[in-house]
Amino acid sequence: MIDFLQKLIQIESISPKDMGCFDLIEERLKKLNFNCERINYLNVENLYATYGESGKLFCFLGHTDVVPTGPVENWTHAPFSGHIESGMIHGRGAADMKGSIAAFLDSVELFLEENENPNYRIAILLTSNEEGNACDGFIDRIVDDMIEKADEIDYCLVGEPTSNERLGDSIRVGRRGSLSGELRVKGKQGHIAYPENVKNPIFLSSDLIVKLKNQVWDNGNAIFQPTSFQISNIASGTGAKNVVPGHLDMIFNFRFSTESTESSLKKEFKAIIDGLGLDYDLEWYLSGLPYLTTKDTLKNIVVDSIKKVTGIDADKNAKGGTSDGRFIAKMKTEIIELGPLNKTIHQIDECVSISDLELLKKIYLGVLKGLN
């Protein structure tokens, strides 16, 4: 498992490029008699591998792409080295999520050695653009094709790094929705020395920012945290020190619970702006709706396997960002996310514990056995 993970980490598969990870994975899966299919749309590569002919469909969902390294000189070990030291394997993607892929592939091999003909089908669906911008051509497109063919996924295990302090202490049973927007607040450009002739969009936006910061969008519920609003970027100015700009641009995002909807958030947001009498342009981008797995079959199997391997009672929650599980949710699939610790994901010196990956492999194996 660790040798294979090293090879995966050493491939510089920065999103949206796979750069050969699928070649290594497909070689292993074909030896296990998986039927492997490359499904590529535009600049995105996908690998869909299936085993078995009948029964319900269980799918492991993951991605081989990684985020950029940041300043390479700041890494203790080269980001694509797969360096092993003190029981840790280092490198971009070690935790998010090449480690989960390596653990799952090993668990599948062990499972099929003992269960050549399981009573359900196994699928592995991997993409090269989970970390990048959503575009026409990856998991959502594949899901639409599967729905059209009436070949839908019953159970889905996503290998995202969900653990906090100990492996298995947290699993995702849902995810918040993501709604982004770009706002332009319009003013009137002019010389900074003649305030009577200008309308400063920066001043106009100050009250808006305070209102947005203090707004309670909902209170969440037992599973979901309250909906949060964040501004990620504000830009204004002409480049000259003595000119009041004509507009201010703001990029923002809602991570929303099932207590809010796309339409309710848009309505509340617009009401706040209109209440301040601002002149503005506004564009919206929906990245994903919130979803929640309410059925217990896969959930109980995952929780039981974690308990048997680690002794931990996993916390079941919908924290964190979005994942590709949001696309699978269109099938009314039971979706559970479980992976290694998330402390170093997307950071300099990303790494994962080798002993944790050994435990994760055992947990994944327990899930495969529990479904049989």
N, C-alpha and C positions, 0 to 999 in steps of 0.2 A: 504493500500500500504506500509506504513512504517513498520507496524508489520511484514508483509511478507518479506520486505527487510532485516529487522533485522535477521530473521531466515536464509535468504540466506547468509548474511555476517558471521553469526556464524558457517557456514560450512567451514571448512578449505580446500577449493577446489583448492589447488595449482596445477598448470598445470603439467601433463595432466589429473589430476584426478577430477571428478565431485563430488564424495564423498556424493551424496545424494541430490544435488540441483535439479536434474531432477525429483526425486521422489515428491518433493514439488510442482514443476511446473506442472508435469503431473496430479497430483491430482486435481489441479485447472482447468486445461484444459478439463479433462474428464467430469467435472461437467457442462462445457459449450458445451458438445457434440463434442469436437474435437476428431478426430481419431489420436491416439498417437502411434508412432513407435520408438523403440530404434534401432539405426543403429550403431553397434559397429565394428570397424576395429582395430585389434591389441590391443594396449593399450589405444585407444581413444574411448570415449563414445559420442554419438550424439543423440539428440531428435528431431524428425520431426513430427510435429502435424499439421493436416489439418482440415479445416472446409468448408463445401459447396461442391456441386457436379458439378457446371458449371460456366462458365465465366472465365475471365482472372485471373491469379494467382498473388496475392500480398503476399510477404513474409517478415516477420520481422526476421532479421539475428542477432545472438548474440552469446555470449560465457559465460559460468559459471566459467571457470577457472580464476585464478588470479596469479600474479607473487609472488615470495617469499616476506616475510615481511621485510627482513633485520633484524638488531639487534632489538629484541623485546623490550629490555630495553630502547631503544630510543623513543618508542611510548608514547605519552601522555596518551592514553587509549589503552587497550589491542587490538591488530590488528584484532581479530576475535570476538570482543564483540558487535559490532553494537551499541556502546554507543551514546546516544543522549544528546546533550548539546548546548544551545544557538542557537537553530534552525538548527543545523547541525547533521548529522548522520555520525559517524566515523567508519572506518574499511577498511581492504584490500578488494578491489572490489566495494566499495561504489559508486565510480564514473566510474570505468572501470571493468565490466559494469553491475553489478547487479542492480544498480539504474535504468538504462534504461529498464531492463527486468521487474522489478516490475512496473514501470510506464506503460509499454506497456500492461502487463497483465490486469491492471486495466482499461486501455482504451478499450481493447477488450471486457471486461465484460460490460462496459457501452454501447458500440456500439451495441452489440448483444441484449441487453435488449430492444433496440428500433428498431433494424433491424435484426430480426431472420433469414430472407432470403435475404441477400445482393446479388447484381447482379454480384458479383465476389467471388472467392475463397480466403480464408485466410490461410496462412501457417506460422508456427513458426519453425525456424531451429536454433538449438543451439548446440554448440560443447564444448568439455572439453579441447581442445588443441589449442586455438587461440594464447595464449601467449607463447607456447612452440615451439620447433623445428618442422618444417614441416616434415611430414613423411607419408608413405603410410597409409591412413586410416582416413581422416576426410572430410572436406567440399569439397575439389576438387574431391574426389572419389564419393561422393554423387552426385555432379553436373554431373559427367560423366554418372552415372546411370540414372539421370533424362533426360539427353539429349538422351540417348539410348532409353528411354521409350517415348520420344516425349512429356514429361510433364515438360515443361520449365517455369521458373519464368518470368513473364512479368514486375513486379515492385518489387523492393527490398529496404527496409528501414533498414539500419544498425544502431544499437544503440550505436556506438562508441562515446566517449566524444569529441565532435567537438567544443563546445563553448569556447570562450576565456575570455572575460570580463563580458558578460551578456548572460544568456541563450538564444540561438537562434541567436546570432550575427554571427555565422559562420556555414555553412554546407559544406560537401564535395560532389562535383559532379564528382570526379575522385580521383585517387591516383597515385603517382609516382611508377615506377618499382623499384625493388630491385635486384641488382646483386652483389654478394660477390665473393671474391677470396682469395686464400692462395698462397703466393709467397715465395719461398725459394731462396735467393741469395747465390750462392756458392763462397766460398773463399778457402783459404788454411790454415789449422791449423798449429800452431808452437809456439815456445818460443817467448815471448814478447820482449826479449832482442836482437833478431836477425830478424829485420824487412826485411832484404833482403831474408829471407827464408819463409816469410808468405805472404798471400794475405788476407787482413782484410775485411771481408764482411760488417762490420759496416761502414767503410770508403767508400766502394763501393756503399753502399745504400744511402749515404748522398746526393749525387747529384740527385739520383732518387727521393728521398722524396721531394726535393725542386721542381723538375720539375712537379711531380704529384700535389703538393700543388698549383702551379701557373697555371696549365693547365685549359683553359676554354673549357669545353666539349660541351656546347651549351649555348644559351642565354635564354632558356625557351620561354614561350609565355604568352598570356593573362591570361591563367588559371594556367599553371604550372610554378613553380620556375625553374631557371636554374639547370641542373644536378649537383649534389654535389658529391664530393669524400672525403671519410674519412678513416683514418687508425685507427683501433680499438685496435690493439695489435702488438707489436714488441718484439721478443724474440731472444736472442743470448747469447753466452758465454758457457763455459764448467764447470763453478763453481770454477775454479782456477783463482787466480789473475794474474798469470804470463803466461797465455796461450791465444793466439789469436784464436778465435773460427773458425771453418771451414765453418759455414753458419749462415745466419740470416733469421728468419721466420717472415713474415708480413701477418696480416689479415686485409683486407680492404673491403670497400663497396661503391657501387654507388647507389644513389637514383636518378633515371633518369626520365626525362620528355619525352613527346611524340616527342620531337625534336631529340632524340637519340634513338638508338636501341641496343639490346644486342650485335649484331655483330659489330656495329660501335664502341662501347665502348671497346670491346675486341681488335679490330684492333688498335685503338689509343693507348691503354695501352701497347700492345705488341710492337708497333713501338717505344715508349719511351724507353722501356727496351733495345730493340735491338740496338737503337741508342747509348746507353752507352756501348755497347759491353759486357754486363753482361752474366755470366753463371747462369742459373736459372731453376727451376721447377715451374710450375704454374697450379693451378686447379681452376675451376670456379663453382659457384653455383647460379643458377637463382631461386629467391624466388617468383618473380611475375613480370608480365609485367604491364606497365602503362595502365590505362584505363580512359575513359572520357564519361560521360553521355551527349549526345548531344540532345536527345529528351526532350521535355518540359513537358509532362503530369504530371509525379510524381514530377518533380522539381517545377513546378508552384503550385501544390497542397500543397507541404511542405512549400514553401515560403509564400503562402497566409495564411496558418494556423499559422505560426510563427507571421506574421504581425497582424492577428486578436487577438491573445492571448497576445502578448508582445508589439506590436507597432513597432517592429524592422524590418528593411529591412536587411535580412540576406545576408552576403557576401558569394558568391558562389566560392569555390576554390578547389584546389587539394593538399593542404598542409598536413603536418604530415607524419607519417610512413605508413606502409602497413596495410591492413585489409583483412579479409576474403572476402570482396567484390571483390577482384581480381579474385577469383575462380568463383563467380557468373557471372562475366563479360564475361565468355566464352559463355554464353547463349544470348549475345546481350541484356541483361536486362537493364532497366532503374534503376540505383542504386543511392540512395541518403543516406548520412550518417548524422545523427543528434542525439546528446546526450548532457549530462550536461557539466559543465565546466571541462576543462582538467588540471587545475592548480596543482592538487595534485596527479594525476595518477602516479602510480609506486613509489610514494614517501613515506617517513615516515609520519604518521598522515594523510593518505588519508581520504578525507571526501567529503560530498556533501550536498548542501543546501536542506532542506526539502521543502521549498517554491518553489525552482527551480524544484524539482521533481513533485510538484503539477501542475506547469505550463507545464512541459514536457508532463505529462499525458493528459492535455487539447490539446496540440499541436498534439500529436499522435492521439487523438480522432478526431480532425479536419481532419487529413489525412485520417483516415478510412471513415469518412463521405464524404469527397471530392471525394473519389474513387467510391462511391456508386451512 
